[in-house]
Amino acid sequence: MLMRHVHPKLQFTYTMPYGAILHENGVQFVVYSRSAEAMRLLLYDAVEDREPIEIIDFERATDRWGDIWSIFVPGLSAGQLYHFQADGPFDPANGHRFNGRARLIDPYAKALAGNFQESTDGVIRPPKCVVVDDYFDWEGDRHLRRPISETIIYETHVKGFTKDPSSQCKNPGTYAGIIEKIPYLKSLGVTAVELMPIHEFPIGGIYGQKLERENYWGYDSMAFFSPHRGYASSNEPGSQVNEFKQMVKALHEAGMEVILDVVFNHTAEGNEMGPTLSFKGLENKTYYMLANGGTHYMNYSGCGNTVNGNHPVVREMIFHCLRHWVHNYHIDGFRFDLASILSRDRNGNLVPNPPLVEAISEDPLLADTKIIAEAWDAAGAYQVGSFGDLRWAEWNGRYRDDVRRFWRGDRGLLGAFVTRLAGSSDLYEHSGRTPHCSINFITSHDGFTMSDMVSYRDKHNDANGEGNRDGDNNNYADNYGVEGPTTRPEIENLRQRQIKNFLATLLMSQGVPMMVMGDECRRTQKGNNNAYCQDNNISWFDWSKVNQNKDLLRFTQGLIKFRRVQPTIRRESFLTGKAPEGALPDVSWYSALGTAVDWHGEDNTLICLLKAEDLVEKHPEARDVLILINATSEPREFILPPVAKGTKWRLFIDTAAATPYDIYPDFDGPPPPRSRRLTLSYRSTCVFVAEDPPRLV
């Protein structure tokens, strides 16, 4: 019999056909350019070198294969620093922008080192590319493969999560800092961290100058295959590679997946007025969507240029990139920024079944990953409910807006609110998709924090230096009487209650919840709803808030714990409202008086009964759930419907109650009154959970 033997160092890595390819006796450098007339490799000894120590010409006759330039340099090893340089036509009318003096970042560079260097000769000196050895001792680590229906996402920023001195981290603002805060994330109960962009983006200005407002969010990619050097604790070239892998491995050990926010819609090179850093100087009209014959850049991203994602060469690059992160970094999923751009052809037209979108969902090497679309772009495309196929989930912007408006007190939204609570079947069911295609969120990095959403009616973005013109004006927010911080207890109590209502709604809704770092402890951005350039305490997580708002943290932890153990609120198929013979429907809706709902009325009250009879055979932990909602500004009497009479109920949450009576994490709260009548305070939610599993019919 053959014995199966796994070598202790054996691992699956994805080898790229382009970039700096490490061999036993040297390094092979491979780069695509169809129109270049000459190609050079620039080698450096040290990060601070302003000029290359050696320049090696590619020989056109021997080093070019089709449109691929390839050269092997013996004696080089991991850690070598380099740039490319290409000669060719500068002919914008035909889409060419070659610059023979430009030092070019390898599109397939696996790491960058240093920052832009000061320039007095007009030559941009960008960070240097680093030759990287992909090997890492994963010690058996694999993708966690948690079903997306069981996922709870925590959107966070690597630097902002621990940079504030209050984090008390040894390595604040780094990948290592994330590792230090894993116990906190684990105590919160989330199952996945979604990291804002960690692809390389500029630090400082392109001529080495310090900018008044640094890029904080990172939506300005210049090297898609490279983890951001600014989040490493070491300055050693390439150190970010191992540090990032250590972070992923540690999060996996703690049971948490890692999702990357990826930006394949634009780059840091900007429009025709922007710098030549990489793609422009290698094959501009391949990598970008161009207009006016090539002199201008189409701008569906709102950032100056648009990546030509459905060009075969660019599509290939994106595939190699995704596979690189999945198999060389063990990444569990991706959130595609402004993903509707991926649905545009080379002329910018939205097309059905776009090749790139379809191929991502079908790629066998990405089969274990979660793929999430921000299903809109900056040019008016809005594809929420219609992006991609069954594999694609979407940030549900409709959920965000309807839930915000309902709890703010807007009239006529009961039906829309119920649809969002039930998983947004109006958006997804018609195409055969499931509730977990809806990534439910009320806040994200882009907009108010949850605390600011109940503290400010208007945005306050003056610190961004754009005269408060930037950022969304439609926040569906309220301040409840005072703009910003207040010492008035009645307003503060209402704000706290509203945050609990939002969190309860989010974590009790069918679909997949996503929350933003710090919403569990009232992180504030002081009313700034577009903090893209605020690399300071406006954006950073203030860890003193954890203790100041420990009651809200406890409430959030209890909700997350409940969601993780309760399949009734995270079904894998849509609720039907239909009753099998001899049983109650999987969901029933009632008015506050326990009677039929007036869906056309303006009364923002509701009773929802979720039954678990069809779940309990497979999930013995499943329980019936009774949700009571009063989104009005007055106390209201509720009468539990007759169908709830035979069940032993226990109070789980009451958002109007003071801690510790606002949540019973062990599901041991008091029963409802025997009269089945109870008064809900204004703007509050009560949830009861059945003490026993339902009886099978």
Order of alpha helices (4+ residues) and beta strands (2+ residues): beta-beta-beta-beta-alpha-beta-beta-beta-beta-beta-beta-beta-beta-alpha-alpha-alpha-beta-beta-beta-alpha-beta-alpha-beta-beta-alpha-beta-alpha-beta-beta-alpha-alpha-alpha-beta-alpha-alpha-beta-alpha-alpha-beta-beta-beta-beta-beta-beta-beta
